[in-house]
Amino acid sequence: MTRTVLVASALARPLLEPQLPEWVDARFYTSGEEMMALAPHAEIGWFDMENKEPMLEAIRRAEKLKWLTSIYAGLDFLPFELLRERGVIVTNGVGINAITIAEYVVMGMLTIAKGYREVVRAQDRHEWLPDSPGKIELAGSKALLLGYGAIGKLIEKRLTAFEVEVTTVRRTPGPSTPPFNRLGPDDWRARLGEFDWVILAVPATPETDAMIGAAELAAMKASAVILNIARGTVIDQSALVEALRAKSIAAAFLDVTTPEPLPPGDPLWDLPNAHVTMHLSGRAQTMMFKRSADRLIANLHRWGKGEPVEPRFDLELGY
């Protein structure tokens, strides 16, 4: 029986090896150099590294590659044209971190609503506050959720439990009868002034690049908060800094920025109404690697049967 070469990190070996189908010839790398040496043999590749450049080089060297899988949901850094030319199927990590990211959004909203950052600082000063620095209740507030994928659906579910009225934006609006408020991609800008919370959970594509700019920020309520757990590029960051300085919006909760890491001298660090959380939302859990390994095993069984692997990353749409 002809075996198919899978190249993956040795970190995944204990999770993968006991479950691998017999037709898989798994080869594991412990360094970037080993990954480069193994990449030309890979028919299935899991080349994830913190540093994206070695990943890209491994992909370029992997001329036999038929299927590329990744733990990352956002794969906007991939060489789309090269992968299309070679006919490579790509699966990504969409949904792997959805639970923890959705929880992070709720945490961010509560942190701002209750002024919790000021409570922590008061504790650092050993100061007993006579009153709460935040007096906003989530119940009864209105949230606009841009992006309704795996993360967006879980955000909506959690906010609905907090009695937040959630309006979602997606390519296909869907039903709009209460409690399901749906808007299409051309409808949300005209209604920005209605919302207390604007939550960005969209993929990074040319279509979403700087989708929140000066005009959108100016249309928001002065008491509104914007939360970004998508990509830094979906917000015009210079316009956001100006809006925060002018207090034309109340605050921003930013798990993502442009660039990353945010340079030490960037004004966002010091703005009192900016919360920068260093792209940690997806890391605030311990199940990411196990879920990814389990997903790969399930997909290997599908691959062996000639069935589609999932979730499929669309190299034309970029998500």
HELIX and SHEET records of a PDB file:
HELIX    1   1 ALA A   10  ALA A   12  5                                   3    
HELIX    2   2 ARG A   13  LEU A   16  1                                   4    
HELIX    3   3 GLU A   17  GLN A   19  5                                   3    
HELIX    4   4 GLY A   32  LEU A   38  1                                   7    
HELIX    5   5 ALA A   39  HIS A   41  5                                   3    
HELIX    6   6 LYS A   52  ARG A   61  1                                  10    
HELIX    7   7 PHE A   80  ARG A   86  1                                   7    
HELIX    8   8 ALA A   98  ALA A  113  1                                  16    
HELIX    9   9 TYR A  116  ASP A  124  1                                   9    
HELIX   10  10 ALA A  150  ALA A  161  1                                  12    
HELIX   11  11 ARG A  189  GLU A  194  5                                   6    
HELIX   12  12 ALA A  214  ALA A  219  1                                   6    
HELIX   13  13 GLY A  232  VAL A  234  5                                   3    
HELIX   14  14 GLN A  237  ALA A  246  1                                  10    
HELIX   15  15 PRO A  267  TRP A  269  5                                   3    
HELIX   16  16 SER A  281  ARG A  283  5                                   3    
HELIX   17  17 MET A  288  GLY A  304  1                                  17    
SHEET    1   A 5 VAL A  24  TYR A  29  0                                        
SHEET    2   A 5 THR A   4  SER A   9  1                                        
SHEET    3   A 5 ILE A  44  GLY A  45  1                                        
SHEET    4   A 5 TRP A  67  THR A  69  1                                        
SHEET    5   A 5 ILE A  89  THR A  91  1                                        
SHEET    1   B 7 ASN A 181  LEU A 183  0                                        
SHEET    2   B 7 GLU A 165  VAL A 169  1                                        
SHEET    3   B 7 LYS A 142  LEU A 146  1                                        
SHEET    4   B 7 TRP A 197  LEU A 200  1                                        
SHEET    5   B 7 VAL A 225  ASN A 228  1                                        
SHEET    6   B 7 ALA A 251  LEU A 254  1                                        
SHEET    7   B 7 ALA A 274  VAL A 276  1                                        
END                                                                             
